[in-house]
Amino acid sequence: MKNNLRLLMAQKHINITQLSGATGISRNTIASIYHEKTTRMDIKTITVICNYFECTPNDLIVIPKEVV
């Protein structure tokens, strides 16, 4: 699943371990999302990440045109 987590993290100058500590999301989950290895995200995970970055799911998740 394409996402902008890498960009959001770069803007705040944080790494996977720091985001995990700040949000309570496991480091493995964040790493999977960061490296775009996950095929789906739990709504709770999306909510926590969006609350941390003060963004919307649209800012986080990228839906390629060919999927629509």
C-alpha positions as CSV (number, residue, x, y, z in Angstrom):
1,M,0.0,0.0,0.0
2,K,1.4,3.3,-1.0
3,N,1.6,6.0,1.7
4,N,3.3,9.2,2.7
5,L,4.6,8.1,6.1
6,R,8.2,8.5,5.0
7,L,7.5,12.1,4.0
8,L,5.5,12.9,7.2
9,M,8.3,11.5,9.3
10,A,11.0,13.4,7.4
11,Q,9.1,16.7,7.9
12,K,9.2,16.1,11.7
13,H,12.8,14.7,11.6
14,I,11.8,11.5,13.5
15,N,12.7,7.9,12.9
16,I,10.7,4.7,13.2
17,T,11.7,4.1,16.9
18,Q,10.7,7.6,17.9
19,L,7.3,7.4,16.2
20,S,6.7,4.0,17.8
21,G,7.5,5.4,21.2
22,A,5.3,8.5,20.7
23,T,2.3,6.6,19.4
24,G,2.4,3.3,21.0
25,I,2.3,1.5,17.6
26,S,4.7,-1.4,17.4
27,R,8.0,-0.7,15.7
28,N,7.4,-3.6,13.3
29,T,4.0,-2.2,12.3
30,I,5.5,1.3,11.6
31,A,8.4,-0.3,9.7
32,S,6.1,-2.3,7.5
33,I,4.1,0.8,6.7
34,Y,7.2,2.9,6.2
35,H,8.7,0.4,3.8
36,E,5.3,0.0,2.1
37,K,5.2,-3.8,2.8
38,T,1.8,-3.8,4.3
39,T,-1.3,-4.4,2.2
40,R,-3.8,-2.9,4.7
41,M,-3.8,-0.7,7.7
42,D,-6.0,-0.9,10.8
43,I,-8.3,2.1,11.2
44,K,-6.9,2.6,14.8
45,T,-3.3,2.7,13.4
46,I,-4.4,5.3,10.7
47,T,-6.2,7.4,13.4
48,V,-3.2,7.3,15.8
49,I,-0.7,8.2,13.0
50,C,-3.0,11.0,11.6
51,N,-3.5,12.4,15.1
52,Y,0.3,12.5,15.7
53,F,1.0,14.2,12.5
54,E,-2.1,16.4,12.6
55,C,-3.1,15.2,9.1
56,T,-6.0,13.4,7.5
57,P,-6.0,9.9,6.1
58,N,-5.9,11.5,2.6
59,D,-2.5,13.0,3.6
60,L,-1.2,9.6,4.7
61,I,-2.6,7.0,2.2
62,V,-2.0,7.2,-1.5
63,I,-4.5,5.4,-3.8
64,P,-3.0,4.9,-7.3
65,K,-5.3,5.9,-10.2
66,E,-5.3,2.4,-11.7
67,V,-6.8,0.9,-8.4
68,V,-9.9,3.2,-8.6
